């Protein structure tokens, strides 16, 4: 196995351990875990210079948010892929 796949495998494992293990089950009935997962994922996407937006919505009288990560392009940065 060359280094690139091994590095990717290591990163994926770290994310799974954090989300499934450290943070655990997350849903509208576990708002702290849901917020922790959101914050973790947002931080992961922000590190390689993605722009992260949080459009929000309400569920069970609680405000929730999705994450939208955008990586700005070069010469054609106004085009979305």
Secondary structure, 3 states (H helix, E strand, C coil): CCHHHHHHHHHHHHHHHHHHHHHCCCCCCCHHHHHHHHHHHHHHHHHCCCEEECCEEEECCEEEECCEEECCCCCCCCCCC
